[in-house]
Amino acid sequence: MERITAMLSKYLQMNNRRLVHGLVGMLLASPWCFVGFWSWWEQNSIMTDTKLDLEQLTSAVQEQAKGLFKQAETSLIVANHWIAAHPKDDPAKASEFIDLVEQLRKTSDGLLDLRMVTRGGVLRYIPDQGQAR
């Protein structure tokens, strides 16, 4: 009987050690699992927010570029009509055309500017004030 009691006591001590080691292992692994999950969750949240910000920024830049190209197109059409209506006038010296170009510069905040190329291939600034060719 003593032998059975000793064996049973030894068996319970071994099982208790395994149980304690298992519980300690689980207690150490739990925070690491939580930290890993939380890190993954935060990364996904940040990536989603960043993606949304970049999409909005891209949309804003596209709209601004589209507006600028539309303004450039309109300015070129107006300049072409003025030149067609005044074939004998030099656009670089005509005050009406210079006013059109100045208005273009002003409305585009200096992003757009008209320059003319003569039939001879010379680049002319408007107004032509003797700038370097």
Biotite code that builds the C-alpha atoms (Angstrom):
import biotite.structure as struc

atoms = struc.array([
    struc.Atom([0.000, 0.000, 0.000], chain_id="A", res_id=1, res_name="MET", atom_name="CA", element="C"),
    struc.Atom([2.849, 2.318, 0.802], chain_id="A", res_id=2, res_name="GLU", atom_name="CA", element="C"),
    struc.Atom([4.343, 1.541, -2.526], chain_id="A", res_id=3, res_name="ARG", atom_name="CA", element="C"),
    struc.Atom([1.123, 2.469, -4.311], chain_id="A", res_id=4, res_name="ILE", atom_name="CA", element="C"),
    struc.Atom([0.841, 5.666, -2.297], chain_id="A", res_id=5, res_name="THR", atom_name="CA", element="C"),
    struc.Atom([4.456, 6.558, -3.130], chain_id="A", res_id=6, res_name="ALA", atom_name="CA", element="C"),
    struc.Atom([3.907, 5.892, -6.827], chain_id="A", res_id=7, res_name="MET", atom_name="CA", element="C"),
    struc.Atom([0.693, 7.905, -6.794], chain_id="A", res_id=8, res_name="LEU", atom_name="CA", element="C"),
    struc.Atom([2.436, 10.796, -4.997], chain_id="A", res_id=9, res_name="SER", atom_name="CA", element="C"),
    struc.Atom([5.343, 10.714, -7.489], chain_id="A", res_id=10, res_name="LYS", atom_name="CA", element="C"),
    struc.Atom([2.886, 10.620, -10.411], chain_id="A", res_id=11, res_name="TYR", atom_name="CA", element="C"),
    struc.Atom([0.953, 13.610, -9.053], chain_id="A", res_id=12, res_name="LEU", atom_name="CA", element="C"),
    struc.Atom([4.177, 15.578, -8.482], chain_id="A", res_id=13, res_name="GLN", atom_name="CA", element="C"),
    struc.Atom([5.242, 14.922, -12.090], chain_id="A", res_id=14, res_name="MET", atom_name="CA", element="C"),
    struc.Atom([1.851, 15.952, -13.394], chain_id="A", res_id=15, res_name="ASN", atom_name="CA", element="C"),
    struc.Atom([1.884, 19.055, -11.196], chain_id="A", res_id=16, res_name="ASN", atom_name="CA", element="C"),
    struc.Atom([5.269, 20.080, -12.646], chain_id="A", res_id=17, res_name="ARG", atom_name="CA", element="C"),
    struc.Atom([3.990, 19.598, -16.169], chain_id="A", res_id=18, res_name="ARG", atom_name="CA", element="C"),
    struc.Atom([0.846, 21.506, -15.321], chain_id="A", res_id=19, res_name="LEU", atom_name="CA", element="C"),
    struc.Atom([2.835, 24.356, -13.753], chain_id="A", res_id=20, res_name="VAL", atom_name="CA", element="C"),
    struc.Atom([5.242, 24.449, -16.711], chain_id="A", res_id=21, res_name="HIS", atom_name="CA", element="C"),
    struc.Atom([2.295, 24.476, -19.118], chain_id="A", res_id=22, res_name="GLY", atom_name="CA", element="C"),
    struc.Atom([0.549, 27.269, -17.245], chain_id="A", res_id=23, res_name="LEU", atom_name="CA", element="C"),
    struc.Atom([3.724, 29.372, -17.037], chain_id="A", res_id=24, res_name="VAL", atom_name="CA", element="C"),
    struc.Atom([4.301, 28.821, -20.761], chain_id="A", res_id=25, res_name="GLY", atom_name="CA", element="C"),
    struc.Atom([0.749, 29.888, -21.547], chain_id="A", res_id=26, res_name="MET", atom_name="CA", element="C"),
    struc.Atom([1.064, 32.939, -19.315], chain_id="A", res_id=27, res_name="LEU", atom_name="CA", element="C"),
    struc.Atom([4.273, 33.959, -21.110], chain_id="A", res_id=28, res_name="LEU", atom_name="CA", element="C"),
    struc.Atom([2.860, 33.264, -24.580], chain_id="A", res_id=29, res_name="ALA", atom_name="CA", element="C"),
    struc.Atom([-0.423, 35.143, -24.011], chain_id="A", res_id=30, res_name="SER", atom_name="CA", element="C"),
    struc.Atom([1.042, 38.684, -23.906], chain_id="A", res_id=31, res_name="PRO", atom_name="CA", element="C"),
    struc.Atom([3.191, 37.937, -26.949], chain_id="A", res_id=32, res_name="TRP", atom_name="CA", element="C"),
    struc.Atom([0.149, 36.724, -28.865], chain_id="A", res_id=33, res_name="CYS", atom_name="CA", element="C"),
    struc.Atom([-1.768, 39.823, -27.795], chain_id="A", res_id=34, res_name="PHE", atom_name="CA", element="C"),
    struc.Atom([1.094, 42.142, -28.811], chain_id="A", res_id=35, res_name="VAL", atom_name="CA", element="C"),
    struc.Atom([1.418, 40.379, -32.166], chain_id="A", res_id=36, res_name="GLY", atom_name="CA", element="C"),
    struc.Atom([-2.298, 40.642, -32.887], chain_id="A", res_id=37, res_name="PHE", atom_name="CA", element="C"),
    struc.Atom([-2.445, 44.282, -31.761], chain_id="A", res_id=38, res_name="TRP", atom_name="CA", element="C"),
    struc.Atom([0.568, 45.168, -33.957], chain_id="A", res_id=39, res_name="SER", atom_name="CA", element="C"),
    struc.Atom([-1.040, 43.496, -36.957], chain_id="A", res_id=40, res_name="TRP", atom_name="CA", element="C"),
    struc.Atom([-4.336, 45.310, -36.285], chain_id="A", res_id=41, res_name="TRP", atom_name="CA", element="C"),
    struc.Atom([-2.655, 48.706, -35.936], chain_id="A", res_id=42, res_name="GLU", atom_name="CA", element="C"),
    struc.Atom([-0.596, 48.188, -39.097], chain_id="A", res_id=43, res_name="GLN", atom_name="CA", element="C"),
    struc.Atom([-3.721, 47.367, -41.094], chain_id="A", res_id=44, res_name="ASN", atom_name="CA", element="C"),
    struc.Atom([-5.504, 50.398, -39.645], chain_id="A", res_id=45, res_name="SER", atom_name="CA", element="C"),
    struc.Atom([-2.609, 52.725, -40.488], chain_id="A", res_id=46, res_name="ILE", atom_name="CA", element="C"),
    struc.Atom([-2.273, 51.274, -43.990], chain_id="A", res_id=47, res_name="MET", atom_name="CA", element="C"),
    struc.Atom([-5.997, 51.752, -44.636], chain_id="A", res_id=48, res_name="THR", atom_name="CA", element="C"),
    struc.Atom([-5.896, 55.360, -43.405], chain_id="A", res_id=49, res_name="ASP", atom_name="CA", element="C"),
    struc.Atom([-2.771, 56.107, -45.446], chain_id="A", res_id=50, res_name="THR", atom_name="CA", element="C"),
    struc.Atom([-4.304, 54.577, -48.557], chain_id="A", res_id=51, res_name="LYS", atom_name="CA", element="C"),
    struc.Atom([-7.380, 56.769, -48.141], chain_id="A", res_id=52, res_name="LEU", atom_name="CA", element="C"),
    struc.Atom([-5.222, 59.885, -47.668], chain_id="A", res_id=53, res_name="ASP", atom_name="CA", element="C"),
    struc.Atom([-3.180, 59.064, -50.770], chain_id="A", res_id=54, res_name="LEU", atom_name="CA", element="C"),
    struc.Atom([-6.320, 58.489, -52.844], chain_id="A", res_id=55, res_name="GLU", atom_name="CA", element="C"),
    struc.Atom([-7.685, 61.866, -51.779], chain_id="A", res_id=56, res_name="GLN", atom_name="CA", element="C"),
    struc.Atom([-4.369, 63.574, -52.510], chain_id="A", res_id=57, res_name="LEU", atom_name="CA", element="C"),
    struc.Atom([-4.153, 61.918, -55.922], chain_id="A", res_id=58, res_name="THR", atom_name="CA", element="C"),
    struc.Atom([-7.678, 63.023, -56.737], chain_id="A", res_id=59, res_name="SER", atom_name="CA", element="C"),
    struc.Atom([-6.921, 66.607, -55.725], chain_id="A", res_id=60, res_name="ALA", atom_name="CA", element="C"),
    struc.Atom([-3.741, 66.693, -57.827], chain_id="A", res_id=61, res_name="VAL", atom_name="CA", element="C"),
    struc.Atom([-5.589, 65.229, -60.813], chain_id="A", res_id=62, res_name="GLN", atom_name="CA", element="C"),
    struc.Atom([-8.309, 67.856, -60.547], chain_id="A", res_id=63, res_name="GLU", atom_name="CA", element="C"),
    struc.Atom([-5.769, 70.666, -60.256], chain_id="A", res_id=64, res_name="GLN", atom_name="CA", element="C"),
    struc.Atom([-3.781, 69.411, -63.247], chain_id="A", res_id=65, res_name="ALA", atom_name="CA", element="C"),
    struc.Atom([-6.957, 68.956, -65.275], chain_id="A", res_id=66, res_name="LYS", atom_name="CA", element="C"),
    struc.Atom([-8.024, 72.519, -64.471], chain_id="A", res_id=67, res_name="GLY", atom_name="CA", element="C"),
    struc.Atom([-4.609, 73.883, -65.403], chain_id="A", res_id=68, res_name="LEU", atom_name="CA", element="C"),
    struc.Atom([-4.623, 72.051, -68.751], chain_id="A", res_id=69, res_name="PHE", atom_name="CA", element="C"),
    struc.Atom([-8.149, 73.296, -69.437], chain_id="A", res_id=70, res_name="LYS", atom_name="CA", element="C"),
    struc.Atom([-7.039, 76.836, -68.674], chain_id="A", res_id=71, res_name="GLN", atom_name="CA", element="C"),
    struc.Atom([-4.027, 76.436, -70.983], chain_id="A", res_id=72, res_name="ALA", atom_name="CA", element="C"),
    struc.Atom([-6.254, 75.089, -73.757], chain_id="A", res_id=73, res_name="GLU", atom_name="CA", element="C"),
    struc.Atom([-8.689, 77.975, -73.381], chain_id="A", res_id=74, res_name="THR", atom_name="CA", element="C"),
    struc.Atom([-5.846, 80.503, -73.391], chain_id="A", res_id=75, res_name="SER", atom_name="CA", element="C"),
    struc.Atom([-4.379, 79.042, -76.572], chain_id="A", res_id=76, res_name="LEU", atom_name="CA", element="C"),
    struc.Atom([-7.778, 79.140, -78.277], chain_id="A", res_id=77, res_name="ILE", atom_name="CA", element="C"),
    struc.Atom([-8.267, 82.791, -77.282], chain_id="A", res_id=78, res_name="VAL", atom_name="CA", element="C"),
    struc.Atom([-4.728, 83.672, -78.432], chain_id="A", res_id=79, res_name="ALA", atom_name="CA", element="C"),
    struc.Atom([-5.289, 81.880, -81.742], chain_id="A", res_id=80, res_name="ASN", atom_name="CA", element="C"),
    struc.Atom([-8.570, 83.776, -82.304], chain_id="A", res_id=81, res_name="HIS", atom_name="CA", element="C"),
    struc.Atom([-6.899, 87.094, -81.506], chain_id="A", res_id=82, res_name="TRP", atom_name="CA", element="C"),
    struc.Atom([-4.044, 86.382, -83.914], chain_id="A", res_id=83, res_name="ILE", atom_name="CA", element="C"),
    struc.Atom([-6.513, 85.319, -86.636], chain_id="A", res_id=84, res_name="ALA", atom_name="CA", element="C"),
    struc.Atom([-8.562, 88.487, -86.093], chain_id="A", res_id=85, res_name="ALA", atom_name="CA", element="C"),
    struc.Atom([-5.454, 90.736, -86.208], chain_id="A", res_id=86, res_name="HIS", atom_name="CA", element="C"),
    struc.Atom([-3.196, 89.234, -88.907], chain_id="A", res_id=87, res_name="PRO", atom_name="CA", element="C"),
    struc.Atom([-1.220, 92.435, -89.494], chain_id="A", res_id=88, res_name="LYS", atom_name="CA", element="C"),
    struc.Atom([-0.452, 93.164, -85.811], chain_id="A", res_id=89, res_name="ASP", atom_name="CA", element="C"),
    struc.Atom([2.635, 91.886, -84.029], chain_id="A", res_id=90, res_name="ASP", atom_name="CA", element="C"),
    struc.Atom([1.265, 90.014, -80.954], chain_id="A", res_id=91, res_name="PRO", atom_name="CA", element="C"),
    struc.Atom([4.422, 90.664, -78.938], chain_id="A", res_id=92, res_name="ALA", atom_name="CA", element="C"),
    struc.Atom([3.889, 94.444, -79.279], chain_id="A", res_id=93, res_name="LYS", atom_name="CA", element="C"),
    struc.Atom([0.068, 94.726, -79.429], chain_id="A", res_id=94, res_name="ALA", atom_name="CA", element="C"),
    struc.Atom([-1.304, 96.010, -76.132], chain_id="A", res_id=95, res_name="SER", atom_name="CA", element="C"),
    struc.Atom([-4.539, 93.953, -76.353], chain_id="A", res_id=96, res_name="GLU", atom_name="CA", element="C"),
    struc.Atom([-2.620, 90.702, -76.803], chain_id="A", res_id=97, res_name="PHE", atom_name="CA", element="C"),
    struc.Atom([-0.139, 91.624, -74.090], chain_id="A", res_id=98, res_name="ILE", atom_name="CA", element="C"),
    struc.Atom([-3.096, 92.231, -71.752], chain_id="A", res_id=99, res_name="ASP", atom_name="CA", element="C"),
    struc.Atom([-4.455, 88.756, -72.620], chain_id="A", res_id=100, res_name="LEU", atom_name="CA", element="C"),
    struc.Atom([-1.100, 87.169, -71.774], chain_id="A", res_id=101, res_name="VAL", atom_name="CA", element="C"),
    struc.Atom([-0.792, 89.142, -68.544], chain_id="A", res_id=102, res_name="GLU", atom_name="CA", element="C"),
    struc.Atom([-4.301, 88.052, -67.549], chain_id="A", res_id=103, res_name="GLN", atom_name="CA", element="C"),
    struc.Atom([-3.315, 84.425, -68.245], chain_id="A", res_id=104, res_name="LEU", atom_name="CA", element="C"),
    struc.Atom([-0.247, 84.757, -66.029], chain_id="A", res_id=105, res_name="ARG", atom_name="CA", element="C"),
    struc.Atom([-2.315, 86.351, -63.292], chain_id="A", res_id=106, res_name="LYS", atom_name="CA", element="C"),
    struc.Atom([-5.163, 83.801, -63.309], chain_id="A", res_id=107, res_name="THR", atom_name="CA", element="C"),
    struc.Atom([-2.750, 80.844, -63.332], chain_id="A", res_id=108, res_name="SER", atom_name="CA", element="C"),
    struc.Atom([-0.581, 82.315, -60.554], chain_id="A", res_id=109, res_name="ASP", atom_name="CA", element="C"),
    struc.Atom([2.373, 82.334, -62.935], chain_id="A", res_id=110, res_name="GLY", atom_name="CA", element="C"),
    struc.Atom([2.082, 78.636, -63.810], chain_id="A", res_id=111, res_name="LEU", atom_name="CA", element="C"),
    struc.Atom([1.139, 79.345, -67.433], chain_id="A", res_id=112, res_name="LEU", atom_name="CA", element="C"),
    struc.Atom([2.858, 81.698, -69.828], chain_id="A", res_id=113, res_name="ASP", atom_name="CA", element="C"),
    struc.Atom([2.625, 82.262, -73.577], chain_id="A", res_id=114, res_name="LEU", atom_name="CA", element="C"),
    struc.Atom([5.663, 82.556, -75.762], chain_id="A", res_id=115, res_name="ARG", atom_name="CA", element="C"),
    struc.Atom([5.650, 82.794, -79.524], chain_id="A", res_id=116, res_name="MET", atom_name="CA", element="C"),
    struc.Atom([7.879, 81.203, -82.123], chain_id="A", res_id=117, res_name="VAL", atom_name="CA", element="C"),
    struc.Atom([8.331, 83.095, -85.359], chain_id="A", res_id=118, res_name="THR", atom_name="CA", element="C"),
    struc.Atom([8.349, 81.430, -88.748], chain_id="A", res_id=119, res_name="ARG", atom_name="CA", element="C"),
    struc.Atom([12.117, 81.662, -88.590], chain_id="A", res_id=120, res_name="GLY", atom_name="CA", element="C"),
    struc.Atom([12.158, 79.623, -85.356], chain_id="A", res_id=121, res_name="GLY", atom_name="CA", element="C"),
    struc.Atom([12.968, 82.489, -82.975], chain_id="A", res_id=122, res_name="VAL", atom_name="CA", element="C"),
    struc.Atom([11.375, 82.285, -79.535], chain_id="A", res_id=123, res_name="LEU", atom_name="CA", element="C"),
    struc.Atom([9.693, 85.571, -78.573], chain_id="A", res_id=124, res_name="ARG", atom_name="CA", element="C"),
    struc.Atom([8.574, 86.581, -75.126], chain_id="A", res_id=125, res_name="TYR", atom_name="CA", element="C"),
    struc.Atom([5.390, 88.557, -74.597], chain_id="A", res_id=126, res_name="ILE", atom_name="CA", element="C"),
    struc.Atom([5.744, 91.455, -74.176], chain_id="A", res_id=127, res_name="PRO", atom_name="CA", element="C"),
    struc.Atom([8.905, 91.558, -76.248], chain_id="A", res_id=128, res_name="ASP", atom_name="CA", element="C"),
    struc.Atom([11.248, 93.770, -74.260], chain_id="A", res_id=129, res_name="GLN", atom_name="CA", element="C"),
    struc.Atom([14.500, 92.707, -75.865], chain_id="A", res_id=130, res_name="GLY", atom_name="CA", element="C"),
    struc.Atom([14.974, 89.568, -73.754], chain_id="A", res_id=131, res_name="GLN", atom_name="CA", element="C"),
    struc.Atom([17.665, 87.158, -74.792], chain_id="A", res_id=132, res_name="ALA", atom_name="CA", element="C"),
    struc.Atom([16.569, 84.920, -77.617], chain_id="A", res_id=133, res_name="ARG", atom_name="CA", element="C"),
])
